[in-house]
Amino acid sequence: MADLNKLVDQFRNLNPRDPGTWPVLPRVATALGVVVVVMVLGWFLYWSDQVDQLHSLQDQEASLKKAYRDKLTQAVNLEPLRKQKDQVAQYVFRLEKQLPSKAEMDALLSDINQAGIGRGLQFELFRPGVSTVKDYYAELPIEIRIIGNYNDLGQFTSDIAALPRIVTLNNLQITTGAAGASAAPTNSASMHGDVLTMDAIAKTFRYLDPEEVAAQRQAKAAAKKGVQAK
């Protein structure tokens, strides 16, 4: 108890204007208090912002490392990706070669007509419709009605499929007799010598000329501006 009183006595009658005359314990306590106050003020006034910035930079570092790994993976796979791109480009080019241009459409229509005539079929109807323009190609429907026997009609459809240009036969309807007589279901063997009428929609496709592609893009842009204006 006496020791405690001696310690307390050291804090009595201190001259605040002359700390150098203070006993050791008050001077040490005051120095520690100053250090604590400085540290607290430094934390709130400076270090807390620095810590937040440090955390932000650490997050940014993690993000940059991830981006670097992704870029590295892409760099490693760059050559295979280039080969795949070349293969896709060649495939698209081959498909485009199967689509006639606008100037070649007349020749294709003639090829379809000749495919039927070459098999001895009689065309009762060959009526091209109105082209439907898509993003990068146009679709032309052709309404046809052909008269002939079963074998010749089958060979005609095979010839259409073998054309170098893409032509599809849709909405096929085959009826017995000529000029759209009512259908009578029979097996293929019995139809070989019968006169049959085939109605179908032949669809062919052509790629758009650069001017048509530009016009399509302008029309889309104008439509988009009109929607945004509303």
Residue pairs with C-beta under 8 A, 6 or more apart in sequence:
7 25
10 22
10 23
10 24
10 25
10 26
11 25
11 26
14 22
14 26
15 21
15 22
19 27
19 30
22 30
74 81
96 207
98 164
98 165
98 166
99 137
99 165
99 166
99 205
99 206
99 207
100 107
100 108
100 165
100 204
100 206
100 207
101 206
101 207
101 209
102 206
102 209
102 212
104 206
105 140
105 204
105 206
108 163
108 165
108 167
108 204
109 128
109 142
109 204
111 163
111 165
112 142
112 144
112 160
112 163
112 167
112 202
112 204
113 123
113 126
115 156
115 159
115 160
115 163
116 123
116 144
116 146
116 156
117 123
118 159
119 148
119 152
119 153
119 155
119 156
119 159
120 148
120 152
121 146
121 147
121 148
121 152
121 153
121 156
122 146
122 147
122 148
123 144
123 145
123 146
124 145
124 146
124 147
124 179
124 197
125 143
125 144
125 145
125 199
126 142
126 143
126 144
127 142
127 143
127 144
128 140
128 141
128 142
129 140
129 141
129 142
129 143
130 141
131 138
131 139
131 140
132 138
132 139
132 140
132 141
133 208
133 212
133 216
135 216
136 207
136 208
136 213
137 205
137 206
137 207
137 208
138 205
138 206
138 207
138 208
138 212
139 203
139 204
139 205
140 203
140 204
140 205
140 206
141 201
141 202
141 203
142 201
142 202
142 203
142 204
143 199
143 201
144 198
144 199
144 200
144 201
144 202
145 180
145 197
145 198
145 199
146 153
146 156
146 197
146 198
146 200
147 178
147 179
147 195
147 196
147 197
147 198
148 156
148 195
148 196
148 198
149 191
149 192
149 193
149 194
149 195
149 196
150 188
150 191
150 192
150 193
150 194
150 196
151 192
153 174
153 196
153 198
157 169
160 167
160 169
160 202
161 167
165 204
166 204
166 205
167 202
167 203
167 204
168 202
168 203
168 204
169 200
169 201
169 202
169 203
170 200
170 201
170 202
170 203
171 199
171 200
171 201
172 198
172 199
172 200
173 183
173 198
173 199
173 200
174 183
174 196
174 197
174 198
174 199
175 181
175 182
175 183
175 184
175 196
175 197
175 199
176 182
176 183
176 184
176 186
176 191
176 194
176 195
176 196
176 197
177 195
177 196
177 197
178 195
178 197
179 197
180 197
180 199
181 197
186 194
208 216
